C-alpha cells in the first residue's frame, strides 16, 4: 500500500509540474489589463510588411472588389497614389484602405517590434490594423479614442482573427446594403446577437471576438495584453490549413451587439500603441490538457487512498498493558509480574558503631551463660511441706 501511495503521489507531482512552472516563470500569470506596459520605445512601421491598414466604409459596402496587383501595396507612407478613381466622400479613409481584395493580401512578418500609429475613422465606418502576432512575444495593445478636437469619444474595440473578421465584414455589409446573402436585411442576425458567448460559435449568422473575451464596448480608452500558445492555424476536416492573422478593430458604427456604442457622428482619431515583450518561457499547448488530466486523476485516486486509511485505522496491534475486563467465561488477563525493585539507599547511613555491633551480632556464636543462682532440686514429694 505504501508503494502504491508513493506511485500515485509521484504521478500527481509529475502532472502538476507544468502548472507550477507557468506560475513561477511564465508571464501568463500577468493580468490582461496592462496599462503600465504601454510605455516603451517604438519603431517606424513598415507598412504591408509588419502591419497593414484596412477600413470599411458605408459608401463602398457590398461593392465589387476588383483584382489588384501587388503594385497596389506600398512600403512607404505615400498611400493613395493608385489609378483607381477616387470618389468624393465625407470621410478620412483613403480608397486603398477599403478597396482591397481578400485573396491577394500581402503576407506579414511576425510582429516582434513596438509601433505607434494614429487611425482616422469616419462616422459609421470601421478602422482596422492587420498584424501577424508572434507566439514568442507578449503583445500589449493600448488604444485611446478622441475626436479631432482632442475630446474623448466612446467607441468599440475588438480583436478578431481572419475568419472572425470575414464574418464581421459580412455583418457590416448586411447592415448597410441589401445583398442576397443577408437574412432579412440583418434583422435575423440582430435577433440572435444577445445569445451567451458559449453558444455564439453555433451561430452561423453572427460574429464573435477572439476567445470570446477581447471585445471592449462603450469605451474611450482600452489596454489589453495577449499571449499566444502558438501560431493561429485552423485545420479543417479535410486537412487543409488556414493561416489566421489578427485584426485590431476600432468600431464607429452601431453593430448587432446590444451593448455596443452608437455611431459617434464625428471622425474618430484612434491612437494605437503596440508594445511587444519577449517571453522567457513558452509552454506547449498540450501542457494544459496534461495538467487537467492530473487534476482529474488526483480527484479520482484521493477517495481510494482515504478509504484505505480508514479501513486500516482499527487494525493496529494491541499494546501489552491493555487488560480485558474479567468475566465468568474468561479468566482475567493479568499483566506479568514486575521484578521487585531494590530499596533505595538511605540518605543518612547508620553510624559506624551500630554497623559494627550489627555485624558482630550476626557473626558471633550464641553462648548460653550459666545462671549464678543455684537451681532447686526436689528429692522428696513436692506436696510435703
SEKOL-541549 format. One line per 5 residues: number of its first residue (from 1); their letters; for each residue x, y, z of N, C-alpha, C. Coordinates in pm, whole numbers. Layout:
% SEKOL-541549
NUM> A> X Y Z X Y Z X Y Z ~ ...
***
This chain:
% SEKOL-541549
1> XXXXX> 82 -120 0 0 0 0 86 126 0 ~ 197 119 71 286 234 76 349 261 -60 ~ 384 156 -133 440 173 -266 337 229 -363 ~ 212 185 -347 107 238 -433 84 386 -406 ~ 84 426 -281 66 565 -247 182 649 -299
6> XXXXX> 303 595 -291 418 667 -342 409 685 -494 ~ 363 581 -564 349 592 -709 245 694 -750 ~ 130 695 -680 26 793 -711 73 935 -683 ~ 145 954 -574 195 1087 -541 296 1135 -644 ~ 384 1045 -687 483 1082 -788 417 1119 -919
11> XXXXX> 313 1044 -960 243 1075 -1084 171 1209 -1075 ~ 110 1237 -961 40 1364 -945 136 1482 -950 ~ 251 1469 -884 351 1577 -887 403 1598 -1028 ~ 425 1488 -1101 474 1499 -1238 374 1570 -1328 ~ 246 1542 -1310 145 1606 -1391 122 1752 -1353
16> XXXXX> 153 1790 -1229 133 1927 -1185 252 2017 -1212 ~ 363 1961 -1262 482 2041 -1290 453 2152 -1389 ~ 380 2130 -1501 354 2241 -1593 281 2359 -1530 ~ 188 2331 -1438 117 2441 -1373 211 2522 -1285 ~ 294 2451 -1205 388 2522 -1119 488 2603 -1202
21> XXXXX> 533 2548 -1313 627 2620 -1397 564 2744 -1458 ~ 437 2735 -1494 369 2851 -1552 354 2963 -1451 ~ 322 2928 -1325 303 3030 -1223 435 3091 -1179 ~ 546 3017 -1192 674 3066 -1144 745 3149 -1250 ~ 756 3097 -1371 842 3162 -1468 775 3216 -1591
26> XXXXX> 646 3206 -1606 582 3249 -1730 506 3377 -1706 ~ 507 3468 -1804 426 3589 -1792 280 3566 -1816 ~ 237 3439 -1826 95 3411 -1844 13 3452 -1723 ~ 79 3460 -1604 4 3494 -1484 -26 3642 -1475 ~ 27 3724 -1564 1 3865 -1559 -140 3893 -1608
31> XXXXX> -205 3996 -1556 -344 4024 -1593 -353 4074 -1736 ~ -476 4067 -1792 -499 4113 -1928 -485 4264 -1937 ~ -539 4334 -1839 -524 4479 -1836 -381 4512 -1795 ~ -307 4580 -1884 -165 4607 -1859 -134 4750 -1899 ~ -192 4845 -1826 -173 4985 -1860 -28 5028 -1839
36> XXXXX> 40 4969 -1742 177 5009 -1717 273 4960 -1823 ~ 229 4867 -1909 316 4814 -2015 299 4888 -2146 ~ 225 5000 -2148 203 5073 -2273 318 5167 -2305 ~ 414 5176 -2219 528 5264 -2242 645 5183 -2295 ~ 716 5244 -2388 832 5177 -2446 875 5246 -2573
41> XXXXX> 992 5209 -2622 1045 5266 -2744 975 5203 -2864 ~ 929 5286 -2954 859 5239 -3073 946 5263 -3197 ~ 918 5187 -3300 988 5198 -3427 892 5237 -3537 ~ 947 5285 -3647 864 5322 -3762 801 5197 -3822 ~ 677 5211 -3865 603 5098 -3920 644 5074 -4064
46> XXXXX> 674 4952 -4097 697 4913 -4235 565 4858 -4289 ~ 490 4946 -4353 356 4911 -4395 359 4797 -4495 ~ 260 4709 -4477 242 4590 -4561 355 4489 -4547 ~ 443 4510 -4450 544 4411 -4414 525 4362 -4271 ~ 504 4455 -4177 474 4418 -4039 333 4457 -3998
51> XXXXX> 267 4543 -4076 132 4589 -4042 64 4640 -4168 ~ -69 4625 -4173 -147 4672 -4287 -271 4743 -4237 ~ -303 4854 -4302 -420 4935 -4266 -535 4902 -4359 ~ -650 4870 -4300 -772 4842 -4377 -887 4922 -4318 ~ -997 4925 -4388 -1114 5002 -4343 -1239 4946 -4408
56> XXXXX> -1353 4981 -4349 -1485 4953 -4402 -1565 5082 -4395 ~ -1619 5122 -4510 -1695 5247 -4518 -1832 5217 -4575 ~ -1933 5296 -4540 -2070 5263 -4586 -2090 5282 -4735 ~ -2021 5375 -4800 -2045 5400 -4942 -1980 5295 -5030 ~ -1893 5209 -4974 -1827 5104 -5052 -1875 4966 -5007
61> XXXXX> -1964 4960 -4916 -2008 4833 -4862 -2086 4755 -4966 ~ -2047 4630 -4986 -2116 4545 -5081 -2074 4567 -5224 ~ -1974 4652 -5251 -1930 4675 -5387 -1844 4561 -5437 ~ -1827 4556 -5568 -1744 4452 -5629 -1598 4484 -5603 ~ -1522 4384 -5553 -1381 4404 -5524 -1300 4366 -5647
66> XXXXX> -1241 4461 -5718 -1160 4425 -5833 -1029 4362 -5789 ~ -968 4293 -5881 -841 4227 -5852 -728 4327 -5873 ~ -648 4341 -5770 -537 4434 -5778 -406 4357 -5779 ~ -308 4416 -5846 -174 4357 -5847 -104 4388 -5717 ~ 16 4330 -5705 96 4359 -5586 146 4503 -5585
71> XXXXX> 137 4574 -5701 183 4713 -5703 92 4803 -5622 ~ -24 4750 -5582 -116 4832 -5504 -62 4861 -5365 ~ 16 4770 -5310 64 4782 -5173 198 4854 -5173 ~ 209 4954 -5090 330 5035 -5084 398 5012 -4951 ~ 528 5031 -4951 608 5011 -4831 642 5143 -4764
76> XXXXX> 603 5255 -4820 629 5384 -4758 496 5447 -4721 ~ 499 5573 -4683 379 5643 -4638 303 5712 -4751 ~ 345 5694 -4876 277 5759 -4989 165 5669 -5038 ~ 57 5663 -4961 -58 5582 -4999 -154 5664 -5083 ~ -240 5593 -5148 -345 5658 -5224 -307 5697 -5366
81> XXXXX> -181 5675 -5406 -138 5710 -5540 -159 5592 -5632 ~ -281 5555 -5657 -313 5447 -5750 -404 5499 -5859 ~ -433 5412 -5952 -509 5451 -6070 -659 5441 -6049 ~ -701 5398 -5928 -844 5385 -5903 -905 5524 -5886 ~ -1012 5546 -5952 -1078 5676 -5943 -1139 5692 -5805
86> XXXXX> -1098 5797 -5737 -1144 5820 -5602 -1279 5893 -5605 ~ -1366 5849 -5518 -1496 5912 -5506 -1489 6024 -5405 ~ -1569 6122 -5425 -1575 6234 -5334 -1671 6195 -5222 ~ -1615 6165 -5106 -1694 6122 -4991 -1652 6202 -4870 ~ -1742 6204 -4771 -1713 6274 -4647 -1654 6174 -4548
91> XXXXX> -1527 6146 -4558 -1461 6053 -4469 -1311 6062 -4484 ~ -1238 6032 -4378 -1091 6041 -4385 -1024 5919 -4449 ~ -1100 5814 -4477 -1039 5692 -4531 -998 5712 -4677 ~ -883 5656 -4710 -835 5657 -4848 -891 5535 -4921 ~ -906 5544 -5056 -963 5429 -5129 -881 5301 -5115
96> XXXXX> -748 5312 -5102 -668 5189 -5091 -696 5116 -4960 ~ -761 5180 -4864 -791 5115 -4738 -910 5020 -4750 ~ -1012 5058 -4828 -1134 4977 -4835 -1154 4910 -4970 ~ -1068 4937 -5068 -1080 4874 -5198 -980 4759 -5213 ~ -950 4693 -5109 -854 4582 -5112 -929 4450 -5125
101> XXXXX> -867 4358 -5196 -928 4226 -5213 -889 4136 -5097 ~ -962 4028 -5081 -937 3934 -4972 -848 3818 -5012 ~ -822 3798 -5138 -746 3682 -5182 -604 3715 -5225 ~ -565 3843 -5217 -430 3881 -5257 -364 3969 -5152 ~ -391 3940 -5025 -331 4019 -4918 -183 3983 -4903
106> XXXXX> -99 4082 -4878 44 4052 -4865 73 3980 -4733 ~ 161 3881 -4733 197 3816 -4606 277 3910 -4517 ~ 252 3902 -4389 316 3990 -4292 418 3915 -4208 ~ 524 3984 -4170 624 3926 -4081 568 3919 -3939 ~ 617 3826 -3857 573 3823 -3716 603 3955 -3646
111> XXXXX> 507 4001 -3572 519 4130 -3504 605 4112 -3379 ~ 730 4156 -3385 823 4143 -3273 881 4277 -3232 ~ 830 4387 -3286 876 4522 -3252 757 4605 -3208 ~ 785 4716 -3142 681 4805 -3091 658 4919 -3189 ~ 529 4958 -3205 493 5061 -3303 385 5150 -3244
116> XXXXX> 374 5267 -3308 269 5364 -3272 214 5423 -3401 ~ 81 5439 -3406 16 5498 -3522 -116 5560 -3479 ~ -170 5645 -3566 -299 5708 -3544 -389 5676 -3663 ~ -507 5622 -3634 -606 5590 -3738 -719 5691 -3731 ~ -760 5742 -3846 -877 5829 -3857 -992 5746 -3911
121> XXXXX> -1098 5738 -3832 -1215 5657 -3869 -1335 5750 -3882 ~ -1399 5746 -3998 -1516 5829 -4019 -1638 5774 -3947 ~ -1740 5857 -3941 -1863 5815 -3876 -1926 5699 -3952 ~ -1977 5601 -3877 -2042 5483 -3934 -1943 5399 -4016 ~ -1817 5402 -3978 -1713 5328 -4051 -1636 5240 -3953
126> XXXXX> -1540 5168 -4008 -1457 5075 -3930 -1312 5097 -3969 ~ -1225 5109 -3871 -1081 5114 -3893 -1016 4989 -3838 ~ -921 4931 -3912 -859 4805 -3871 -711 4806 -3903 ~ -635 4735 -3819 -494 4709 -3841 -474 4559 -3847 ~ -420 4511 -3958 -392 4367 -3972 -248 4341 -3932
131> XXXXX> -228 4249 -3838 -95 4217 -3786 -80 4066 -3779 ~ 43 4022 -3772 77 3881 -3754 145 3868 -3619 ~ 66 3839 -3515 119 3834 -3379 213 3716 -3362 ~ 320 3740 -3286 422 3637 -3263 391 3561 -3136 ~ 408 3429 -3141 385 3346 -3022 499 3355 -2923
136> XXXXX> 615 3402 -2965 730 3413 -2874 736 3548 -2804 ~ 638 3635 -2829 635 3767 -2767 498 3791 -2706 ~ 498 3865 -2599 375 3911 -2535 340 4047 -2595 ~ 219 4060 -2645 177 4181 -2715 78 4259 -2630 ~ 107 4385 -2609 19 4475 -2535 -31 4584 -2628
141> XXXXX> -161 4602 -2634 -224 4699 -2723 -292 4806 -2639 ~ -262 4931 -2666 -320 5044 -2594 -384 5138 -2696 ~ -512 5167 -2677 -589 5247 -2773 -662 5357 -2698 ~ -655 5478 -2752 -726 5593 -2697 -809 5655 -2809 ~ -937 5680 -2783 -1029 5734 -2882 -1063 5879 -2847
146> XXXXX> -1056 5968 -2948 -1091 6108 -2931 -1128 6166 -3067 ~ -1193 6281 -3065 -1228 6345 -3190 -1112 6433 -3237 ~ -1135 6508 -3342 -1028 6592 -3396 -997 6711 -3308 ~ -1081 6739 -3209 -1056 6847 -3113 -1003 6795 -2980 ~ -958 6668 -2980 -899 6604 -2861 -1000 6584 -2749
151> XXXXX> -1127 6570 -2783 -1229 6537 -2685 -1252 6387 -2684 ~ -1268 6327 -2567 -1289 6181 -2562 -1417 6140 -2636 ~ -1408 6030 -2708 -1521 5975 -2783 -1534 5828 -2747 ~ -1656 5783 -2728 -1680 5643 -2695 -1701 5562 -2822 ~ -1638 5446 -2824 -1650 5356 -2937 -1630 5212 -2892
156> XXXXX> -1609 5124 -2988 -1591 4981 -2960 -1457 4936 -3017 ~ -1390 4848 -2942 -1261 4793 -2983 -1273 4641 -2978 ~ -1230 4575 -3085 -1235 4430 -3094 -1102 4377 -3145 ~ -1074 4252 -3109 -962 4178 -3163 -1018 4054 -3231 ~ -997 4043 -3363 -1055 3935 -3441 -946 3864 -3520
161> XXXXX> -970 3737 -3548 -885 3663 -3641 -938 3683 -3783 ~ -870 3621 -3880 -910 3640 -4020 -1051 3590 -4045 ~ -1082 3470 -3999 -1217 3415 -4020 -1322 3496 -3945 ~ -1290 3541 -3825 -1384 3623 -3750 -1404 3760 -3816 ~ -1297 3813 -3873 -1308 3942 -3941 -1395 3930 -4067
166> XXXXX> -1386 3819 -4136 -1471 3799 -4253 -1619 3797 -4214 ~ -1652 3731 -4103 -1791 3733 -4056 -1833 3873 -4013 ~ -1738 3947 -3953 -1766 4084 -3910 -1794 4173 -4031 ~ -1716 4160 -4138 -1737 4239 -4259 -1871 4203 -4323 ~ -1906 4077 -4322 -2036 4036 -4376 -2150 4100 -4298
171> XXXXX> -2136 4105 -4167 -2238 4171 -4084 -2246 4319 -4115 ~ -2130 4381 -4138 -2129 4524 -4171 -2197 4549 -4305 ~ -2171 4464 -4402 -2232 4481 -4533 -2383 4459 -4528 ~ -2427 4362 -4450 -2571 4337 -4439 -2644 4451 -4371 ~ -2573 4524 -4284 -2637 4636 -4215 -2643 4761 -4302
176> XXXXX> -2566 4767 -4414 -2563 4888 -4496 -2613 4866 -4638 ~ -2624 4743 -4681 -2672 4716 -4815 -2770 4599 -4811 ~ -2835 4576 -4923 -2925 4462 -4936 -2861 4363 -5034 ~ -2812 4253 -4979 -2745 4153 -5061 -2819 4022 -5049 ~ -2793 3932 -5144 -2864 3805 -5146 -2825 3716 -5029
181> XXXXX> -2705 3735 -4971 -2661 3651 -4862 -2702 3705 -4726 ~ -2774 3814 -4721 -2818 3871 -4593 -2958 3819 -4561 ~ -2973 3765 -4442 -3101 3709 -4399 -3186 3821 -4339 ~ -3291 3857 -4411 -3382 3957 -4357 -3318 4091 -4336 ~ -3222 4128 -4421 -3153 4256 -4413 -3088 4279 -4277
186> XXXXX> -3041 4171 -4217 -2972 4183 -4090 -3059 4171 -3968 ~ -3190 4160 -3985 -3280 4153 -3869 -3265 4019 -3795 ~ -3248 3910 -3869 -3230 3780 -3806 -3100 3776 -3728 ~ -2995 3831 -3786 -2867 3833 -3718 -2873 3917 -3590 ~ -2941 4028 -3596 -2954 4113 -3478 -3037 4045 -3370
191> XXXXX> -3135 3964 -3410 -3217 3893 -3312 -3135 3787 -3238 ~ -3034 3732 -3303 -2951 3629 -3241 -2825 3685 -3177 ~ -2814 3815 -3163 -2690 3875 -3114 -2676 3867 -2963 ~ -2786 3847 -2892 -2780 3850 -2746 -2770 3711 -2684 ~ -2724 3614 -2759 -2708 3479 -2704 -2582 3474 -2621
196> XXXXX> -2570 3380 -2526 -2450 3372 -2443 -2325 3346 -2527 ~ -2207 3387 -2478 -2083 3370 -2557 -2051 3224 -2587 ~ -2088 3131 -2495 -2053 2991 -2519 -2133 2929 -2632 ~ -2241 2996 -2677 -2322 2945 -2787 -2302 3023 -2916 ~ -2218 3125 -2916 -2203 3207 -3035 -2131 3132 -3147
201> XXXXX> -2051 3031 -3111 -1983 2955 -3215 -2081 2876 -3301 ~ -2200 2848 -3249 -2300 2774 -3324 -2393 2865 -3402 ~ -2366 2994 -3397 -2449 3088 -3469 -2384 3119 -3604 ~ -2434 3064 -3715 -2369 3089 -3844 -2391 3230 -3896 ~ -2481 3304 -3834 -2511 3438 -3884 -2437 3547 -3808
206> XXXXX> -2387 3519 -3691 -2324 3621 -3609 -2173 3616 -3616 ~ -2109 3696 -3537 -1964 3700 -3529 -1926 3718 -3382 ~ -1806 3685 -3350 -1757 3695 -3213 -1613 3742 -3215 ~ -1564 3786 -3100 -1426 3831 -3089 -1335 3713 -3057 ~ -1206 3739 -3057 -1108 3634 -3034 -1119 3585 -2890
211> XXXXX> -1135 3453 -2876 -1150 3386 -2746 -1272 3435 -2668 ~ -1367 3498 -2735 -1490 3548 -2671 -1461 3645 -2557 ~ -1343 3705 -2558 -1307 3791 -2445 -1258 3928 -2489 ~ -1198 3937 -2605 -1137 4064 -2646 -1237 4148 -2723 ~ -1339 4191 -2653 -1433 4289 -2705 -1458 4393 -2596
216> XXXXX> -1432 4517 -2630 -1439 4628 -2534 -1532 4732 -2594 ~ -1650 4743 -2538 -1756 4824 -2596 -1788 4942 -2504 ~ -1826 5053 -2568 -1859 5177 -2498 -1741 5227 -2414 ~ -1625 5236 -2473 -1505 5281 -2404 -1440 5391 -2488 ~ -1361 5476 -2419 -1280 5575 -2490 -1132 5547 -2479
221> XXXXX> -1095 5448 -2400 -956 5401 -2393 -957 5258 -2342 ~ -866 5178 -2392 -860 5037 -2354 -716 4990 -2366 ~ -677 4902 -2275 -545 4840 -2276 -566 4691 -2254 ~ -510 4608 -2339 -520 4464 -2321 -391 4399 -2370 ~ -363 4282 -2316 -243 4206 -2350 -283 4068 -2399
226> XXXXX> -196 4008 -2477 -227 3880 -2539 -101 3796 -2546 ~ -115 3669 -2505 -9 3569 -2517 -62 3452 -2598 ~ 6 3417 -2703 -36 3307 -2788 39 3179 -2752 ~ -31 3067 -2756 33 2938 -2735 114 2894 -2856 ~ 76 2943 -2972 142 2907 -3097 76 2982 -3210
231> XXXXX> 123 2966 -3331 59 3034 -3445 -86 2991 -3461 ~ -169 3087 -3498 -311 3060 -3520 -329 2997 -3658 ~ -343 2866 -3661 -363 2792 -3785 -483 2701 -3764 ~ -587 2720 -3843 -707 2637 -3834 -697 2525 -3938 ~ -722 2403 -3893 -718 2287 -3980 -860 2234 -3996
236> XXXXX> -904 2222 -4119 -1039 2175 -4148 -1046 2024 -4141 ~ -1166 1971 -4159 -1184 1826 -4156 -1116 1756 -4273 ~ -1093 1828 -4381 -1029 1771 -4499 -877 1788 -4496 ~ -822 1841 -4386 -678 1852 -4372 -618 1979 -4425 ~ -698 2074 -4473 -645 2199 -4525 -618 2295 -4409
241> XXXXX> -500 2357 -4410 -460 2451 -4306 -491 2593 -4351 ~ -543 2672 -4260 -582 2810 -4289 -512 2901 -4190 ~ -418 2979 -4241 -342 3071 -4155 -431 3187 -4113 ~ -419 3227 -3986 -502 3333 -3931 -415 3450 -3888 ~ -442 3566 -3946 -386 3691 -3896 -479 3750 -3791
246> XXXXX> -440 3864 -3735 -521 3931 -3635 -555 4071 -3683 ~ -677 4114 -3650 -726 4246 -3686 -761 4321 -3557 ~ -699 4436 -3540 -733 4526 -3429 -837 4624 -3482 ~ -961 4611 -3433 -1075 4682 -3489 -1114 4799 -3399 ~ -1135 4916 -3461 -1197 5031 -3395 -1331 5052 -3463
251> XXXXX> -1439 5026 -3390 -1574 5024 -3444 -1641 5158 -3419 ~ -1688 5223 -3527 -1757 5351 -3516 -1896 5344 -3577 ~ -1959 5225 -3570 -2095 5211 -3619 -2175 5128 -3520 ~ -2304 5131 -3531 -2391 5059 -3439 -2406 4916 -3491 ~ -2324 4825 -3438 -2327 4687 -3486 -2440 4610 -3419
256> XXXXX> -2442 4479 -3441 -2555 4398 -3394 -2550 4368 -3245 ~ -2437 4395 -3178 -2430 4370 -3034 -2521 4468 -2960 ~ -2578 4421 -2853 -2675 4502 -2779 -2608 4609 -2693 ~ -2484 4585 -2648 -2419 4677 -2556 -2310 4760 -2623 ~ -2309 4767 -2755 -2205 4844 -2822 -2243 4992 -2826
261> XXXXX> -2145 5074 -2865 -2168 5218 -2874 -2234 5253 -3007 ~ -2313 5358 -3005 -2374 5406 -3129 -2271 5481 -3214 ~ -2309 5510 -3335 -2222 5590 -3421 -2199 5727 -3358 ~ -2072 5770 -3345 -2046 5895 -3270 -2089 6020 -3344 ~ -2101 6016 -3476 -2138 6135 -3551 -2021 6225 -3584
266> XXXXX> -1901 6188 -3545 -1781 6267 -3572 -1671 6172 -3619 ~ -1563 6229 -3669 -1447 6150 -3707 -1366 6116 -3582 ~ -1329 5992 -3568 -1255 5945 -3452 -1107 5934 -3487 ~ -1024 5985 -3398 -879 5968 -3408 -837 5866 -3302 ~ -796 5748 -3347 -758 5640 -3256 -606 5632 -3248
271> XXXXX> -552 5662 -3131 -408 5648 -3107 -381 5506 -3063 ~ -307 5432 -3142 -281 5289 -3118 -132 5271 -3090 ~ -103 5211 -2975 34 5177 -2937 42 5027 -2916 ~ 136 4964 -2984 156 4819 -2974 296 4795 -2920 ~ 304 4733 -2804 431 4706 -2738 450 4555 -2729
276> XXXXX> 561 4506 -2776 592 4363 -2771 704 4338 -2671 ~ 692 4230 -2597 790 4191 -2496 824 4045 -2515 ~ 953 4014 -2517 995 3876 -2536 957 3792 -2414 ~ 906 3674 -2438 863 3585 -2330 977 3493 -2291 ~ 994 3474 -2160 1103 3390 -2110 1069 3242 -2115
281> XXXXX> 943 3208 -2102 902 3067 -2101 772 3054 -2179 ~ 772 2968 -2276 654 2942 -2358 620 2795 -2344 ~ 511 2764 -2279 469 2625 -2260 393 2576 -2382 ~ 416 2454 -2423 340 2400 -2537 193 2383 -2501 ~ 105 2383 -2599 -39 2375 -2570 -81 2247 -2500
286> XXXXX> -7 2135 -2522 -51 2010 -2462 -32 2007 -2311 ~ 41 2103 -2254 58 2104 -2108 -73 2136 -2037 ~ -163 2209 -2104 -292 2239 -2041 -373 2112 -2023 ~ -380 2031 -2129 -453 1904 -2117 -387 1812 -2016 ~ -253 1813 -2012 -182 1728 -1916 -210 1771 -1772
291> XXXXX> -214 1901 -1749 -240 1950 -1614 -382 1916 -1568 ~ -479 1933 -1655 -617 1900 -1618 -634 1749 -1600 ~ -562 1670 -1678 -569 1526 -1658 -513 1488 -1522 ~ -405 1558 -1480 -351 1531 -1347 -449 1566 -1236 ~ -521 1676 -1253 -621 1712 -1152 -733 1609 -1145
296> XXXXX> -777 1562 -1262 -885 1464 -1263 -840 1332 -1201 ~ -718 1287 -1236 -668 1162 -1177 -648 1175 -1027 ~ -599 1292 -983 -585 1313 -839 -718 1311 -766 ~ -822 1369 -828 -955 1366 -766 -1013 1225 -763 ~ -978 1142 -861 -1029 1004 -863 -956 915 -764
301> XXXXX> -829 937 -743 -749 849 -658 -765 886 -510 ~ -792 1014 -480 -799 1058 -341 -902 980 -259 ~ -1023 951 -306 -1117 874 -223 -1068 733 -191 ~ -998 668 -283 -948 534 -256 -839 537 -149 ~ -754 637 -153 -650 649 -51 -712 675 85
306> XXXXX> -811 765 91 -876 794 219 -951 672 271 ~ -1015 595 183 -1087 476 227 -990 370 279 ~ -875 354 214 -778 255 260 -725 291 398 ~ -698 418 421 -652 458 554 -761 439 659 ~ -886 465 620 -996 448 715 -1016 301 752
311> XXXXX> -1003 211 656 -1023 69 684 -912 12 770 ~ -794 68 762 -682 19 842 -670 90 976 ~ -760 181 1005 -749 256 1130 -771 167 1251 ~ -861 63 1246 -890 -23 1361 -813 -153 1363 ~ -713 -169 1281 -636 -293 1275 -496 -277 1333
316> XXXXX> -478 -181 1423 -348 -161 1484 -324 -269 1590 ~ -201 -315 1616 -173 -417 1718 -201 -366 1858 ~ -243 -460 1947 -275 -424 2084 -148 -402 2164 ~ -156 -312 2257 -43 -285 2346 -41 -388 2458 ~ 75 -411 2518 92 -514 2621 21 -478 2750
321> XXXXX> 4 -350 2779 -56 -310 2907 -208 -304 2901 ~ -268 -340 2787 -413 -342 2779 -465 -471 2843 ~ -565 -460 2931 -621 -573 3005 -771 -575 2981 ~ -824 -692 2942 -966 -706 2923 -1038 -714 3057 ~ -1162 -676 3059 -1243 -686 3182 -1275 -833 3206
326> XXXXX> -1242 -890 3325 -1267 -1033 3350 -1417 -1062 3355 ~ -1450 -1182 3317 -1589 -1228 3322 -1590 -1373 3369 ~ -1711 -1430 3379 -1720 -1569 3426 -1666 -1666 3322 ~ -1676 -1632 3194 -1627 -1722 3091 -1476 -1707 3068 ~ -1427 -1588 3082 -1286 -1564 3053 -1214 -1530 3182
331> XXXXX> -1101 -1593 3192 -1017 -1561 3309 -955 -1424 3289 ~ -930 -1355 3397 -869 -1222 3385 -728 -1232 3326 ~ -700 -1146 3239 -566 -1137 3182 -487 -1036 3261 ~ -404 -1091 3348 -324 -1005 3435 -191 -975 3367 ~ -142 -861 3393 -10 -831 3335 98 -913 3403
336> XXXXX> 204 -945 3338 312 -1023 3402 367 -949 3522 ~ 410 -1027 3625 464 -961 3746 590 -883 3713 ~ 595 -772 3774 711 -688 3756 817 -723 3860 ~ 943 -729 3824 1050 -758 3922 1056 -650 4028 ~ 1082 -701 4152 1089 -608 4266 1209 -519 4253
341> XXXXX> 1186 -399 4280 1294 -301 4271 1371 -300 4402 ~ 1503 -298 4401 1583 -290 4526 1555 -160 4598 ~ 1561 -166 4733 1534 -43 4808 1639 63 4777 ~ 1588 184 4776 1679 295 4751 1769 313 4874 ~ 1895 341 4858 1984 366 4973 1937 485 5053
346> XXXXX> 1952 472 5187 1909 579 5276 2000 699 5261 ~ 1938 812 5276 2017 935 5266 2109 954 5386 ~ 2075 891 5506 2157 903 5628 2204 763 5667 ~ 2319 723 5630 2367 587 5666 2388 575 5818 ~ 2372 452 5871 2387 433 6018 2531 462 6061
351> XXXXX> 2551 493 6192 2688 523 6240 2774 397 6235 ~ 2905 416 6236 2996 301 6226 2983 204 6341 ~ 2956 254 6464 2947 166 6580 2829 73 6568 ~ 2719 128 6523 2599 45 6508 2621 -58 6400 ~ 2691 -21 6297 2717 -119 6192 2808 -229 6241
356> XXXXX> 2908 -190 6322 3000 -291 6376 2926 -383 6471 ~ 2838 -324 6556 2763 -406 6651 2670 -501 6578 ~ 2611 -447 6474 2521 -534 6398 2597 -646 6333 ~ 2716 -616 6284 2796 -719 6218 2844 -822 6319 ~ 2883 -778 6444 2931 -873 6546 2818 -961 6595
361> XXXXX> 2696 -901 6601 2584 -983 6646 2546 -1087 6545 ~ 2577 -1056 6421 2544 -1153 6318 2650 -1260 6307 ~ 2773 -1228 6343 2882 -1323 6325 2908 -1405 6450 ~ 2899 -1341 6574 2938 -1410 6700 2844 -1526 6727 ~ 2896 -1642 6773 2811 -1758 6805 2733 -1734 6932
366> XXXXX> 2622 -1803 6940 2535 -1789 7058 2592 -1875 7172 ~ 2624 -1816 7286 2681 -1886 7403 2581 -1876 7516 ~ 2544 -1991 7570 2450 -1993 7682 2527 -1972 7811 ~ 2498 -1867 7876 2568 -1835 8005 2498 -1908 8119 ~ 2579 -1953 8215 2527 -2023 8332 2471 -1925 8432
371> XXXXX> 2356 -1959 8484 2293 -1871 8581 2367 -1874 8713 ~ 2383 -1763 8781 2451 -1755 8908 2366 -1805 9023 ~ 2237 -1809 9001 2151 -1858 9109 2151 -2011 9108 ~ 2155 -2077 9233 2155 -2225 9241 2018 -2279 9202 ~ 2020 -2385 9130 1895 -2447 9090 1840 -2534 9204
376> XXXXX> 1706 -2531 9214 1641 -2608 9322 1611 -2747 9270 ~ 1635 -2844 9364 1605 -2986 9333 1507 -3036 9437 ~ 1423 -3123 9397 1321 -3180 9489 1344 -3328 9494 ~ 1406 -3366 9607 1425 -3511 9630 1304 -3575 9692 ~ 1223 -3502 9763 1107 -3558 9832 983 -3519 9752
381> XXXXX> 872 -3556 9806 744 -3527 9744 721 -3377 9749 ~ 692 -3317 9638 678 -3172 9641 555 -3124 9710 ~ 460 -3215 9740 343 -3173 9815 364 -3178 9966 ~ 484 -3229 10014 511 -3230 10158 566 -3095 10192 ~ 513 -3039 10300 556 -2907 10342 651 -2927 10460
***
